[in-house]
Protein backbone atom coordinates (compact mmCIF):
# COMPACT_ATOMS: atom_id res chain seq x y z
CA UNK A 1 0.00 0.00 0.00
CA UNK A 2 1.31 3.41 -0.96
CA UNK A 3 2.50 5.47 1.99
CA UNK A 4 3.09 8.50 -0.24
CA UNK A 5 0.42 8.90 -2.90
CA UNK A 6 1.32 9.66 -6.53
CA UNK A 7 0.34 12.97 -8.10
CA UNK A 8 -1.69 12.88 -11.31
CA UNK A 9 -0.60 15.20 -14.13
CA UNK A 10 -3.82 17.18 -13.86
CA UNK A 11 -3.14 17.76 -10.12
CA UNK A 12 0.34 19.13 -10.80
CA UNK A 13 1.25 22.63 -11.84
CA UNK A 14 4.16 24.58 -13.26
CA UNK A 15 7.47 22.80 -13.63
CA UNK A 16 6.16 19.60 -12.04
CA UNK A 17 3.33 19.34 -14.56
CA UNK A 18 5.78 19.97 -17.40
CA UNK A 19 8.17 17.27 -16.19
CA UNK A 20 5.35 14.74 -15.75
CA UNK A 21 3.96 15.58 -19.19
CA UNK A 22 7.42 15.06 -20.73
CA UNK A 23 7.64 11.66 -19.04
CA UNK A 24 4.17 10.76 -20.33
CA UNK A 25 5.08 11.87 -23.85
CA UNK A 26 8.30 9.84 -23.73
CA UNK A 27 7.03 6.63 -22.09
CA UNK A 28 3.34 6.72 -22.92
CA UNK A 29 2.62 6.71 -19.18
CA UNK A 30 3.88 8.27 -15.96
CA UNK A 31 5.24 5.50 -13.75
CA UNK A 32 4.15 5.71 -10.13
CA UNK A 33 7.78 6.20 -9.08
CA UNK A 34 7.93 9.49 -10.95
CA UNK A 35 4.46 10.70 -10.03
CA UNK A 36 5.28 10.01 -6.38
CA UNK A 37 8.65 11.75 -6.64
CA UNK A 38 6.70 14.73 -8.06
CA UNK A 39 5.76 15.85 -4.55
CA UNK A 40 9.23 17.38 -4.66
CA UNK A 41 9.96 18.95 -8.04
CA UNK A 42 13.63 19.06 -7.04
CA UNK A 43 13.73 15.30 -6.35
CA UNK A 44 11.91 14.48 -9.61
CA UNK A 45 14.17 16.78 -11.59
CA UNK A 46 17.30 15.35 -9.97
CA UNK A 47 16.19 11.83 -10.89
CA UNK A 48 15.34 12.78 -14.47
CA UNK A 49 18.52 14.78 -15.04
CA UNK A 50 20.73 12.06 -13.53
CA UNK A 51 19.10 9.44 -15.76
CA UNK A 52 19.40 11.63 -18.85
CA UNK A 53 23.07 12.28 -18.15
CA UNK A 54 23.77 8.56 -17.84
CA UNK A 55 21.91 8.03 -21.12
CA UNK A 56 24.60 10.12 -22.78
CA UNK A 57 27.40 8.04 -21.30
CA UNK A 58 29.27 5.05 -22.66
CA UNK A 59 27.21 2.25 -21.08
CA UNK A 60 24.38 0.93 -23.24
CA UNK A 61 20.77 1.35 -22.19
CA UNK A 62 20.58 -2.45 -21.94
CA UNK A 63 23.47 -2.64 -19.50
CA UNK A 64 22.04 0.17 -17.39
CA UNK A 65 18.76 -1.79 -17.13
CA UNK A 66 20.67 -4.95 -16.22
CA UNK A 67 22.58 -3.11 -13.50
CA UNK A 68 19.32 -1.67 -12.15
CA UNK A 69 17.88 -5.19 -11.99
CA UNK A 70 20.83 -6.43 -9.96
CA UNK A 71 20.53 -3.51 -7.52
CA UNK A 72 16.76 -4.02 -7.26
CA UNK A 73 17.19 -7.65 -6.28
CA UNK A 74 19.97 -6.97 -3.77
CA UNK A 75 17.82 -4.23 -2.20
CA UNK A 76 14.59 -6.29 -2.52
CA UNK A 77 12.81 -3.56 -4.47
CA UNK A 78 9.85 -5.19 -6.18
CA UNK A 79 8.93 -1.93 -7.92
CA UNK A 80 12.34 -1.53 -9.56
CA UNK A 81 12.67 -5.23 -10.39
CA UNK A 82 9.30 -5.01 -12.14
CA UNK A 83 9.97 -1.71 -13.93
CA UNK A 84 13.45 -2.62 -15.14
CA UNK A 85 12.31 -6.06 -16.29
CA UNK A 86 9.63 -4.38 -18.42
CA UNK A 87 12.12 -1.82 -19.74
CA UNK A 88 14.73 -4.51 -20.36
CA UNK A 89 12.22 -6.39 -22.52
CA UNK A 90 11.66 -3.20 -24.53
CA UNK A 91 15.42 -3.11 -25.15
CA UNK A 92 15.33 -6.68 -26.44
CA UNK A 93 16.67 -8.55 -23.42
CA UNK A 94 14.99 -11.96 -23.20
CA UNK A 95 13.19 -13.15 -20.07
CA UNK A 96 15.83 -15.77 -19.20
CA UNK A 97 18.62 -13.20 -19.30
CA UNK A 98 16.59 -10.71 -17.25
CA UNK A 99 16.06 -13.37 -14.58
CA UNK A 100 19.80 -14.04 -14.54
CA UNK A 101 20.51 -10.30 -14.27
CA UNK A 102 18.42 -10.07 -11.09
CA UNK A 103 21.01 -12.40 -9.54
CA UNK A 104 24.06 -10.59 -10.99
CA UNK A 105 24.68 -13.24 -13.62
CA UNK A 106 24.56 -13.18 -17.42
CA UNK A 107 25.23 -15.34 -20.44
CA UNK A 108 27.73 -12.63 -21.45
CA UNK A 109 30.86 -12.75 -19.25
CA UNK A 110 31.55 -9.02 -19.69
CA UNK A 111 28.00 -8.09 -18.64
CA UNK A 112 28.27 -10.48 -15.69
CA UNK A 113 31.47 -8.75 -14.56
CA UNK A 114 29.63 -5.41 -14.52
CA UNK A 115 26.69 -6.90 -12.63
CA UNK A 116 28.88 -8.58 -10.03
CA UNK A 117 30.72 -5.31 -9.54
CA UNK A 118 27.41 -3.43 -9.16
CA UNK A 119 26.25 -6.02 -6.63
CA UNK A 120 29.49 -5.59 -4.69
CA UNK A 121 28.97 -1.81 -4.67
CA UNK A 122 25.51 -2.30 -3.12
CA UNK A 123 26.41 -5.05 -0.68
CA UNK A 124 29.65 -3.42 0.46
CA UNK A 125 28.15 0.09 0.47
CA UNK A 126 30.85 1.19 -1.96
CA UNK A 127 33.74 -0.42 -0.10
CA UNK A 128 34.62 -2.85 -2.91
CA UNK A 129 37.83 -4.83 -2.66
CA UNK A 130 40.86 -4.28 -4.87
CA UNK A 131 40.15 -7.68 -6.40
CA UNK A 132 36.56 -6.74 -7.30
CA UNK A 133 37.76 -3.55 -8.95
CA UNK A 134 40.51 -5.39 -10.81
CA UNK A 135 38.05 -8.06 -11.99
CA UNK A 136 35.78 -5.50 -13.66
CA UNK A 137 38.82 -3.86 -15.28
CA UNK A 138 40.05 -7.24 -16.54
CA UNK A 139 36.62 -7.79 -18.11
CA UNK A 140 37.35 -4.79 -20.32
CA UNK A 141 35.77 -1.84 -18.52
CA UNK A 142 37.61 1.48 -18.50
CA UNK A 143 37.73 3.66 -15.40
CA UNK A 144 35.12 5.92 -17.04
CA UNK A 145 32.80 2.96 -17.60
CA UNK A 146 33.40 1.82 -14.03
CA UNK A 147 32.36 5.31 -12.88
CA UNK A 148 29.15 4.91 -14.88
CA UNK A 149 28.50 1.48 -13.37
CA UNK A 150 28.81 3.10 -9.94
CA UNK A 151 26.56 6.02 -10.99
CA UNK A 152 23.92 3.67 -12.42
CA UNK A 153 24.06 1.61 -9.24
CA UNK A 154 23.72 4.78 -7.16
CA UNK A 155 20.60 6.05 -8.93
CA UNK A 156 19.18 2.54 -8.55
CA UNK A 157 19.85 2.61 -4.81
CA UNK A 158 18.06 5.97 -4.62
CA UNK A 159 14.95 4.64 -6.36
CA UNK A 160 15.05 1.36 -4.40
CA UNK A 161 15.11 3.21 -1.09
CA UNK A 162 12.56 5.78 -2.23
CA UNK A 163 10.14 3.00 -3.19
CA UNK A 164 10.67 1.27 0.15
CA UNK A 165 9.82 4.44 2.07
CA UNK A 166 6.97 5.56 -0.21
CA UNK A 167 5.45 2.11 -0.64
CA UNK A 168 5.18 2.89 -4.34
CA UNK A 169 2.46 0.79 -5.98
CA UNK A 170 3.89 -1.37 -8.76
CA UNK A 171 2.40 -0.36 -12.10
CA UNK A 172 4.30 -2.89 -14.24
CA UNK A 173 3.93 -6.67 -14.43
CA UNK A 174 5.15 -7.79 -11.02
CA UNK A 175 8.55 -9.41 -10.61
CA UNK A 176 8.93 -10.79 -7.13
CA UNK A 177 12.10 -10.37 -5.11
CA UNK A 178 13.01 -11.82 -1.75
CA UNK A 179 11.94 -10.61 1.64
CA UNK A 180 13.58 -7.38 2.82
CA UNK A 181 16.41 -7.54 5.30
CA UNK A 182 15.30 -5.04 7.92
CA UNK A 183 17.65 -6.14 10.69
C-alpha positions as CSV (number, residue, x, y, z in Angstrom):
1,X,0.0,0.0,0.0
2,X,1.3,3.4,-1.0
3,X,2.5,5.5,2.0
4,X,3.1,8.5,-0.2
5,X,0.4,8.9,-2.9
6,X,1.3,9.7,-6.5
7,X,0.3,13.0,-8.1
8,X,-1.7,12.9,-11.3
9,X,-0.6,15.2,-14.1
10,X,-3.8,17.2,-13.9
11,X,-3.1,17.8,-10.1
12,X,0.3,19.1,-10.8
13,X,1.3,22.6,-11.8
14,X,4.2,24.6,-13.3
15,X,7.5,22.8,-13.6
16,X,6.2,19.6,-12.0
17,X,3.3,19.3,-14.6
18,X,5.8,20.0,-17.4
19,X,8.2,17.3,-16.2
20,X,5.4,14.7,-15.8
21,X,4.0,15.6,-19.2
22,X,7.4,15.1,-20.7
23,X,7.6,11.7,-19.0
24,X,4.2,10.8,-20.3
25,X,5.1,11.9,-23.8
26,X,8.3,9.8,-23.7
27,X,7.0,6.6,-22.1
28,X,3.3,6.7,-22.9
29,X,2.6,6.7,-19.2
30,X,3.9,8.3,-16.0
31,X,5.2,5.5,-13.8
32,X,4.1,5.7,-10.1
33,X,7.8,6.2,-9.1
34,X,7.9,9.5,-11.0
35,X,4.5,10.7,-10.0
36,X,5.3,10.0,-6.4
37,X,8.7,11.7,-6.6
38,X,6.7,14.7,-8.1
39,X,5.8,15.9,-4.5
40,X,9.2,17.4,-4.7
41,X,10.0,18.9,-8.0
42,X,13.6,19.1,-7.0
43,X,13.7,15.3,-6.4
44,X,11.9,14.5,-9.6
45,X,14.2,16.8,-11.6
46,X,17.3,15.3,-10.0
47,X,16.2,11.8,-10.9
48,X,15.3,12.8,-14.5
49,X,18.5,14.8,-15.0
50,X,20.7,12.1,-13.5
51,X,19.1,9.4,-15.8
52,X,19.4,11.6,-18.9
53,X,23.1,12.3,-18.2
54,X,23.8,8.6,-17.8
55,X,21.9,8.0,-21.1
56,X,24.6,10.1,-22.8
57,X,27.4,8.0,-21.3
58,X,29.3,5.1,-22.7
59,X,27.2,2.3,-21.1
60,X,24.4,0.9,-23.2
61,X,20.8,1.4,-22.2
62,X,20.6,-2.4,-21.9
63,X,23.5,-2.6,-19.5
64,X,22.0,0.2,-17.4
65,X,18.8,-1.8,-17.1
66,X,20.7,-4.9,-16.2
67,X,22.6,-3.1,-13.5
68,X,19.3,-1.7,-12.2
69,X,17.9,-5.2,-12.0
70,X,20.8,-6.4,-10.0
71,X,20.5,-3.5,-7.5
72,X,16.8,-4.0,-7.3
73,X,17.2,-7.6,-6.3
74,X,20.0,-7.0,-3.8
75,X,17.8,-4.2,-2.2
76,X,14.6,-6.3,-2.5
77,X,12.8,-3.6,-4.5
78,X,9.9,-5.2,-6.2
79,X,8.9,-1.9,-7.9
80,X,12.3,-1.5,-9.6
81,X,12.7,-5.2,-10.4
82,X,9.3,-5.0,-12.1
83,X,10.0,-1.7,-13.9
84,X,13.4,-2.6,-15.1
85,X,12.3,-6.1,-16.3
86,X,9.6,-4.4,-18.4
87,X,12.1,-1.8,-19.7
88,X,14.7,-4.5,-20.4
89,X,12.2,-6.4,-22.5
90,X,11.7,-3.2,-24.5
91,X,15.4,-3.1,-25.2
92,X,15.3,-6.7,-26.4
93,X,16.7,-8.6,-23.4
94,X,15.0,-12.0,-23.2
95,X,13.2,-13.2,-20.1
96,X,15.8,-15.8,-19.2
97,X,18.6,-13.2,-19.3
98,X,16.6,-10.7,-17.2
99,X,16.1,-13.4,-14.6
100,X,19.8,-14.0,-14.5
101,X,20.5,-10.3,-14.3
102,X,18.4,-10.1,-11.1
103,X,21.0,-12.4,-9.5
104,X,24.1,-10.6,-11.0
105,X,24.7,-13.2,-13.6
106,X,24.6,-13.2,-17.4
107,X,25.2,-15.3,-20.4
108,X,27.7,-12.6,-21.5
109,X,30.9,-12.8,-19.2
110,X,31.5,-9.0,-19.7
111,X,28.0,-8.1,-18.6
112,X,28.3,-10.5,-15.7
113,X,31.5,-8.8,-14.6
114,X,29.6,-5.4,-14.5
115,X,26.7,-6.9,-12.6
116,X,28.9,-8.6,-10.0
117,X,30.7,-5.3,-9.5
118,X,27.4,-3.4,-9.2
119,X,26.3,-6.0,-6.6
120,X,29.5,-5.6,-4.7
121,X,29.0,-1.8,-4.7
122,X,25.5,-2.3,-3.1
123,X,26.4,-5.1,-0.7
124,X,29.7,-3.4,0.5
125,X,28.1,0.1,0.5
126,X,30.8,1.2,-2.0
127,X,33.7,-0.4,-0.1
128,X,34.6,-2.8,-2.9
129,X,37.8,-4.8,-2.7
130,X,40.9,-4.3,-4.9
131,X,40.1,-7.7,-6.4
132,X,36.6,-6.7,-7.3
133,X,37.8,-3.5,-9.0
134,X,40.5,-5.4,-10.8
135,X,38.0,-8.1,-12.0
136,X,35.8,-5.5,-13.7
137,X,38.8,-3.9,-15.3
138,X,40.0,-7.2,-16.5
139,X,36.6,-7.8,-18.1
140,X,37.4,-4.8,-20.3
141,X,35.8,-1.8,-18.5
142,X,37.6,1.5,-18.5
143,X,37.7,3.7,-15.4
144,X,35.1,5.9,-17.0
145,X,32.8,3.0,-17.6
146,X,33.4,1.8,-14.0
147,X,32.4,5.3,-12.9
148,X,29.2,4.9,-14.9
149,X,28.5,1.5,-13.4
150,X,28.8,3.1,-9.9
151,X,26.6,6.0,-11.0
152,X,23.9,3.7,-12.4
153,X,24.1,1.6,-9.2
154,X,23.7,4.8,-7.2
155,X,20.6,6.0,-8.9
156,X,19.2,2.5,-8.5
157,X,19.8,2.6,-4.8
158,X,18.1,6.0,-4.6
159,X,15.0,4.6,-6.4
160,X,15.1,1.4,-4.4
161,X,15.1,3.2,-1.1
162,X,12.6,5.8,-2.2
163,X,10.1,3.0,-3.2
164,X,10.7,1.3,0.2
165,X,9.8,4.4,2.1
166,X,7.0,5.6,-0.2
167,X,5.5,2.1,-0.6
168,X,5.2,2.9,-4.3
169,X,2.5,0.8,-6.0
170,X,3.9,-1.4,-8.8
171,X,2.4,-0.4,-12.1
172,X,4.3,-2.9,-14.2
173,X,3.9,-6.7,-14.4
174,X,5.2,-7.8,-11.0
175,X,8.5,-9.4,-10.6
176,X,8.9,-10.8,-7.1
177,X,12.1,-10.4,-5.1
178,X,13.0,-11.8,-1.7
179,X,11.9,-10.6,1.6
180,X,13.6,-7.4,2.8
181,X,16.4,-7.5,5.3
182,X,15.3,-5.0,7.9
183,X,17.6,-6.1,10.7
